[in-house]
Amino acid sequence: MLAIIGGTGLTQLENLKISRRLIVRTPYGEPSQPLIFGEISGHEVIFLARHGNGHTIPPHEVNYRANIYALHLQGVTEIAAVATVGGIHEDLYPGTIAMPHQIIDYTYGRKNTFFDGVELPVKHIDFTDPYCPNLRTKWRNAALSIDESLIDEGIYAATQGPRLETAAEINRLERDGATMVGMTGMPEAALARELGISYAAICPVANYAAGRVDSLHGIQYEEVMSQLKVTMVKVRNIIAELVKQNGD
């Protein structure tokens, strides 16, 4: 079973034929919203909006454990995530879509493991390659099939939020090797790995990061959302092709 997790700009899938909604309770609380079951191109998927249906849950307050565990309870074996980012590298300009292959975690205070109880054994997952190579290939093939451009590599810097970064912080992230910056990449990827769920993300670029190009003196939120609306059309098309190929 394939699940799609949507982020900023993707609180619903317009091409999803909804069959039912399911409220799921987990040992870690409730997920961001009821799980949405439906079909795309005749193939069943589950959709979950990371920030809730009304985009009311900030990145640091998302119950990542409940989200991933709820999908696990439904037999999900693959999670195709969408995570909006700011572009640090000059090639990641607004409107492009990137598929990171590495991640650097700058978040703090988030519940980032299922194995933190005193009666539970410590769980050391191999996180050398944080994104599933097989699922990355599926994302890549889906984009190629419909002639959508997809930047195939990148290093995602996961910051705490909900505020955007300073120009100096972006400079630091670039020195660390990051090419894009977002707020929801972790611990989502690690939690999926703990449960043995294949996980890979594509990242629509909404804006240049702080201090870069047209964000040199500030980021205009209205312009960001306008750009994101256009880019999400491409993202939905890629998702539809991914689901179709995955189900064939």
Secondary structure, DSSP 8 states (H G I E B T S, - for coil): -EEEEE-TT-S--TT-EEEEEE---BTTB--SS-EEEEEETTEEEEEEETTTTTT-S-GGG--HHHHHHHHHHTT--EEEEE--EEE-STT--TT-EE--SEEEE---S----S--STTS-------SS-S-HHHHHHHHHHHHHTT---B---EEEE---SS---HHHHHHHHHTT-SEEESSSTTHHHHHHHTT-EEEEEEEEEEE-TTSGGGTT---HHHHHHHHHHHHHHHHHHHHHHHHHHH-
